[in-house]
Structures are given as C-alpha cells and as structure tokens.
Amino acid sequence: MNLKKVLSSLAAATILTGTAFSQDDRFAGVEVTAEHVRGNIHVLFGAGGNIGVSLGEDGVYIVDDQFAPLSDKIRAAIKGLSDKPIKYVINTHFHGDHTGGNENFGKTGSVIVAHDNVRVRMAPRVFEATENKLGEKSLPVVTFNDEMSLHLNGEETRIVHVSRAHTDGDSLVYFKGNNVLHMGDTFFANRFPFIDTRSGGTIGGLIETIATAIDISNSDTLIIPGHGPVSKKPLLIEYYQMLIESRDRVVKLKNEGKSLEEIVAMKPLADMDARWQTDNAEWPDRYVGFIYSSL
C-alpha cells in the first residue's frame, strides 16, 4: 500500500476503524508476510500497523490486527507458524489500521486487551454511530488503566500505558523473556511521526514515551515499530533526538509570536527531511502542525 495515502488518511483522522474499508478492493493485492524476530516472537507485515506474534504451548497471541479485510490473510500467515488458536489480541491504541480486525478475531474467540481509553474511543462507533458502525465484538473486553502482564508461552509480557503520546491510549508491549519491545505508533522507524492531537496525542508525551522505551531497552533489545522495519536501540535514540530537536525549533518560533502558517512556510525541519521524510512531501509540514498544536 502507498505510504503517502496511509499517512495522509491517518493525519486526517479518517482511519478510525477497519470497517469503512471492508468493501475496498485496495486490500486484494496486499500480501501479509511473517518475519522471525527472536525466540517464539514473529512480526507480520501487511497494510497498517506491524503485528507482533507470540507462539507457544499456551497458544498464539498477537499485538494489533491491521484492517478487517486482511483478517483471513493474517490468519493464514499465522497458520504457517502455528496451528494453535489465537487466544488474545493486544491493541496498542485505537486507530483502525491496528484494530480493524478486532471484530473478526473477537467473533472467533480471541480476547481483546487494551488500555481503558481504547475502549472509550471505540465505543461510540458501536453504541452511537449510525454509519460505519462497529460490532460489539470489536471492543476490548479486558482493559487496564496503568499496566498489566500476560504470563503465557513461557514468559511475562508487560503491557504499559504511556500517556498522551501518539494518542491518549497508547501502550508499549514488552516480551520480557525474549527482550522484544513492540511500540505501536509511538515509534515510526525512519520517518517523522503522526501525532493524533485530536485524540490526546502530544509531542511532549511522545518524547517522554521514547525516553521510557530507551530505559526499558538495552543493546540487545529488538524493537517492533508501529510502521517500518524491526529496529534496535541506536535508531530509537536517534529518533528521540530528532523529536527533541524538532520540538525545540517549533517552540522557539512559536514563542517569537509566529503563527503556524508562518512557521510552516519557514520549513524549520528542512535539513532533517532527507533523513526522516516519507514519500509524502507534505508530511514534514503536517508534523510541524502536530507539534505546534500540542504545545
């Protein structure tokens, strides 16, 4: 899938559920592929957020589930790794490119786990919406307000809420025994991030979250980002430094009394574009807007 289209849709906050895409044939050509990370942990790449997969004697559990039309392809990819049932789905946040498959997996017995705010954000689409409604099975049925653990497949997996980062309901998922950290959309590998300021995301919270992830990780930690390749701590530190530098530049200009339009026109991140820009030429400007509106 074209990254420009995905990121533009995210920025407009239109990707809130996978349901709206259930009849969209753009997913017909998407291939869901598996990559071994370490031990019994794998990652699936397709369209939408990267899916973490834990395999073992207790069954399969996954972190995020992309879009609804991809559920059968996701099941097939997992079937190639294990014939055990998918018992749990952990949502890192509420956006539909990470939760769109919830209803399909919930209907076949998977228990959906997420921070309290994920259910809060999704519930109106179930109980109040008149168009593009979600089924009740799409909602998390196990929620938490701070952190929790799953003790499955021979290790503890710690799920930690991080406040007001990409959204107001983000979680980091740390497979402690394997030393693998799934960061959801708090980490976009090799690109400027999307901060959903209309759903509680802030640049300050994102910076604090990356500092937390740096503290959790060590030189051997493998990191699954929300989007992009499996990474290691040096890239996370570089990303952290980029966030701080870009935040500080926008803060300085805003404190000088400049409007968002004036700051965008000044291209304050132009020297960073070659390293962090996506194939969407407008994305650096959008990122400046995310920073400005969350200060």
C-alpha positions as CSV (number, residue, x, y, z in Angstrom):
1,M,0.0,0.0,0.0
2,N,1.2,3.5,-0.8
3,L,2.6,5.0,2.4
4,K,1.6,8.5,1.3
5,K,-2.0,7.5,1.2
6,V,-1.9,5.8,4.5
7,L,-0.2,8.7,6.3
8,S,-2.5,11.3,4.8
9,S,-5.5,9.3,5.9
10,L,-4.1,9.0,9.4
11,A,-3.4,12.7,9.6
12,A,-7.0,13.4,8.7
13,A,-8.1,11.0,11.4
14,T,-10.2,9.1,9.0
15,I,-8.7,5.7,9.7
16,L,-10.6,5.0,12.9
17,T,-11.8,1.6,12.1
18,G,-11.2,-1.1,9.5
19,T,-15.0,-1.4,8.9
20,A,-15.1,1.5,6.4
21,F,-12.7,-0.4,4.2
22,S,-14.5,-3.7,4.2
23,Q,-15.6,-3.4,0.6
24,D,-12.5,-1.7,-0.6
25,D,-10.6,-3.8,-3.1
26,R,-7.3,-2.0,-2.4
27,F,-6.5,-4.8,0.0
28,A,-6.9,-7.5,-2.6
29,G,-3.2,-7.3,-3.6
30,V,-1.8,-6.9,-0.1
31,E,0.5,-9.7,1.0
32,V,0.9,-10.5,4.7
33,T,4.4,-11.8,5.4
34,A,6.0,-13.1,8.5
35,E,9.5,-12.4,9.8
36,H,11.1,-14.1,12.7
37,V,12.2,-11.7,15.4
38,R,13.6,-13.8,18.2
39,G,12.7,-17.0,20.1
40,N,9.0,-17.5,19.7
41,I,8.3,-13.9,18.6
42,H,7.5,-13.0,15.0
43,V,6.2,-9.9,13.2
44,L,3.7,-9.7,10.4
45,F,3.9,-7.0,7.7
46,G,0.9,-6.2,5.5
47,A,-1.0,-2.9,5.3
48,G,-1.4,-1.0,8.5
49,G,0.4,-1.4,11.8
50,N,3.0,-4.2,12.3
51,I,1.6,-7.2,14.1
52,G,3.6,-8.8,16.9
53,V,3.0,-12.6,17.3
54,S,3.8,-14.8,20.3
55,L,3.7,-18.6,19.7
56,G,3.9,-21.3,22.3
57,E,2.2,-24.1,24.3
58,D,-0.4,-21.7,25.6
59,G,-1.5,-20.7,22.1
60,V,-1.0,-17.7,20.0
61,Y,-1.5,-14.1,20.9
62,I,-0.9,-11.0,18.7
63,V,-0.3,-7.3,19.1
64,D,-2.6,-5.4,16.8
65,D,-4.6,-6.8,13.8
66,Q,-4.5,-4.2,10.9
67,F,-7.6,-3.8,8.8
68,A,-10.7,-6.1,8.7
69,P,-10.3,-7.2,5.1
70,L,-6.9,-8.6,5.9
71,S,-8.0,-10.9,8.8
72,D,-8.1,-14.1,6.6
73,K,-4.6,-13.3,5.3
74,I,-3.4,-12.7,8.8
75,R,-4.8,-16.0,10.0
76,A,-3.2,-17.8,7.1
77,A,0.2,-16.2,7.8
78,I,-0.1,-17.3,11.5
79,K,-1.3,-20.7,10.4
80,G,2.1,-21.1,8.7
81,L,3.8,-20.6,12.1
82,S,1.4,-22.4,14.4
83,D,-1.8,-24.4,14.3
84,K,-2.8,-23.2,17.8
85,P,-5.7,-20.8,18.3
86,I,-5.3,-17.0,18.6
87,K,-6.3,-16.5,22.2
88,Y,-5.6,-12.9,22.7
89,V,-5.3,-9.7,20.7
90,I,-3.5,-6.7,22.4
91,N,-4.3,-3.3,20.9
92,T,-1.5,-0.7,21.2
93,H,-4.1,2.1,20.5
94,F,-7.4,2.6,18.9
95,H,-6.6,3.5,15.3
96,G,-8.3,1.3,12.7
97,D,-5.1,0.2,11.0
98,H,-4.3,-1.5,14.3
99,T,-7.8,-2.5,15.5
100,G,-9.7,-3.1,12.3
101,G,-9.5,-6.8,12.6
102,N,-10.8,-6.9,16.2
103,E,-14.3,-7.9,15.4
104,N,-13.2,-10.7,13.1
105,F,-10.9,-12.1,15.8
106,G,-13.3,-11.4,18.6
107,K,-16.1,-13.4,16.9
108,T,-13.8,-16.5,16.8
109,G,-13.0,-16.3,20.5
110,S,-9.9,-14.1,20.8
111,V,-9.9,-11.9,23.9
112,I,-9.2,-8.2,23.0
113,V,-7.0,-6.4,25.5
114,A,-6.2,-2.7,25.6
115,H,-5.9,0.4,27.7
116,D,-9.2,1.9,29.0
117,N,-9.1,4.8,26.6
118,V,-9.0,2.4,23.6
119,R,-12.4,1.1,24.5
120,V,-13.6,4.7,25.3
121,R,-12.5,5.9,21.9
122,M,-14.0,2.9,20.0
123,A,-17.3,2.6,22.0
124,P,-19.2,5.4,20.2
125,R,-18.7,3.6,16.9
126,V,-20.5,0.6,18.5
127,F,-23.3,2.2,20.5
128,E,-23.9,5.6,19.0
129,A,-22.9,5.7,15.3
130,T,-25.5,5.5,12.5
131,E,-22.9,4.9,9.7
132,N,-19.9,2.7,9.6
133,K,-20.9,1.1,12.9
134,L,-18.6,-1.4,14.6
135,G,-19.8,-4.6,16.0
136,E,-19.6,-5.0,19.8
137,K,-17.1,-7.8,19.3
138,S,-14.6,-5.2,18.1
139,L,-14.3,-3.7,21.6
140,P,-11.6,-4.6,24.1
141,V,-13.1,-6.8,26.8
142,V,-10.1,-6.7,29.2
143,T,-8.9,-3.1,29.9
144,F,-6.4,-1.6,32.3
145,N,-5.5,1.9,33.4
146,D,-1.8,1.7,34.0
147,E,-0.1,-1.6,33.3
148,M,-0.7,-5.3,33.3
149,S,1.0,-8.6,32.4
150,L,0.3,-11.7,30.5
151,H,2.1,-14.9,31.7
152,L,1.9,-17.1,28.6
153,N,4.2,-19.0,26.3
154,G,7.0,-19.3,28.9
155,E,7.4,-15.5,29.6
156,E,5.9,-12.4,31.1
157,T,4.7,-9.9,28.6
158,R,4.3,-6.5,30.2
159,I,1.8,-4.0,28.8
160,V,2.5,-0.5,29.9
161,H,0.3,2.6,29.2
162,V,2.1,5.7,28.1
163,S,0.3,9.0,28.5
164,R,-0.7,11.4,25.7
165,A,1.9,10.2,23.1
166,H,0.6,9.2,19.7
167,T,-2.9,9.2,21.3
168,D,-4.2,9.1,24.9
169,G,-4.5,5.3,24.9
170,D,-1.1,4.0,23.8
171,S,0.7,1.0,25.2
172,L,4.2,-0.4,25.0
173,V,4.2,-4.2,24.9
174,Y,7.4,-5.8,26.2
175,F,8.1,-9.5,25.7
176,K,10.5,-9.7,28.7
177,G,11.9,-13.2,28.2
178,N,12.7,-12.5,24.5
179,N,13.8,-8.9,25.1
180,V,11.5,-7.7,22.3
181,L,9.6,-4.4,22.6
182,H,6.5,-3.6,20.4
183,M,5.9,0.1,20.5
184,G,2.9,0.6,18.3
185,D,2.6,4.0,16.7
186,T,4.7,5.7,19.4
187,F,7.6,4.7,17.1
188,F,7.7,5.3,13.3
189,A,11.0,3.8,12.2
190,N,13.0,6.2,9.9
191,R,10.2,8.8,9.5
192,F,8.6,11.8,11.1
193,P,5.7,10.5,13.3
194,F,2.0,11.0,13.2
195,I,0.7,12.6,16.4
196,D,-3.1,12.4,16.7
197,T,-3.6,15.6,18.6
198,R,-7.4,15.4,18.3
199,S,-7.2,12.1,20.2
200,G,-4.9,13.3,23.0
201,G,-1.5,12.9,21.4
202,T,1.2,15.4,22.2
203,I,4.8,15.9,21.3
204,G,5.8,16.1,24.9
205,G,4.1,12.8,25.8
206,L,5.7,11.2,22.7
207,I,9.2,12.4,23.8
208,E,8.6,11.0,27.3
209,T,7.4,7.7,25.9
210,I,10.5,7.3,23.8
211,A,12.6,8.0,26.9
212,T,10.7,5.3,28.7
213,A,11.3,2.9,25.8
214,I,15.0,3.7,25.9
215,D,15.1,2.9,29.6
216,I,13.4,-0.4,29.0
217,S,15.7,-1.4,26.2
218,N,19.3,-2.4,26.1
219,S,21.9,-3.0,23.3
220,D,20.3,-6.4,22.6
221,T,16.6,-5.4,22.5
222,L,14.8,-5.8,19.2
223,I,12.1,-3.2,18.7
224,I,9.0,-3.6,16.6
225,P,7.7,-0.2,15.5
226,G,4.2,0.6,14.5
227,H,5.4,1.1,11.0
228,G,8.8,0.3,9.5
229,P,11.4,-2.4,10.0
230,V,12.4,-4.2,13.2
231,S,14.9,-1.9,14.8
232,K,17.4,-1.6,17.7
233,K,18.2,0.9,20.4
234,P,20.5,3.2,18.4
235,L,17.7,4.1,16.0
236,L,15.4,4.7,18.9
237,I,17.9,7.1,20.4
238,E,18.3,8.9,17.1
239,Y,14.5,9.2,16.8
240,Y,14.4,10.6,20.3
241,Q,17.0,13.2,19.5
242,M,15.1,14.1,16.3
243,L,11.8,14.6,18.3
244,I,13.5,16.9,20.8
245,E,15.3,19.0,18.2
246,S,12.2,19.4,16.1
247,R,10.1,20.2,19.1
248,D,12.6,22.8,20.3
249,R,12.7,24.5,16.9
250,V,8.9,24.9,16.7
251,V,8.8,26.1,20.3
252,K,11.3,28.8,19.6
253,L,9.4,30.1,16.6
254,K,6.0,29.9,18.4
255,N,7.5,31.8,21.4
256,E,8.6,34.5,19.0
257,G,4.9,35.0,18.1
258,K,4.9,33.3,14.7
259,S,1.7,31.6,13.6
260,L,1.6,28.0,12.4
261,E,1.3,29.2,8.8
262,E,4.4,31.4,9.1
263,I,6.3,28.5,10.8
264,V,5.3,26.0,8.1
265,A,6.4,28.5,5.4
266,M,9.8,28.8,7.0
267,K,10.4,25.0,6.6
268,P,12.2,24.7,10.1
269,L,12.9,21.0,9.6
270,A,14.2,21.1,6.0
271,D,17.6,19.9,7.0
272,M,16.0,16.8,8.6
273,D,13.9,15.9,5.6
274,A,16.4,13.7,3.8
275,R,16.7,11.5,6.9
276,W,13.1,11.5,8.2
277,Q,10.7,12.4,5.4
278,T,8.4,9.8,3.9
279,D,7.3,9.6,0.2
280,N,4.7,12.3,1.2
281,A,6.3,15.6,0.5
282,E,3.7,17.3,2.7
283,W,4.4,15.2,5.8
284,P,7.1,17.4,7.4
285,D,4.6,20.3,7.3
286,R,2.0,18.1,8.9
287,Y,4.4,17.1,11.6
288,V,5.2,20.7,12.3
289,G,1.5,21.2,12.7
290,F,1.2,18.3,15.2
291,I,4.0,19.8,17.3
292,Y,2.5,23.4,17.2
293,S,-1.0,22.3,18.1
294,S,0.2,20.2,21.1
295,L,2.4,22.7,22.7
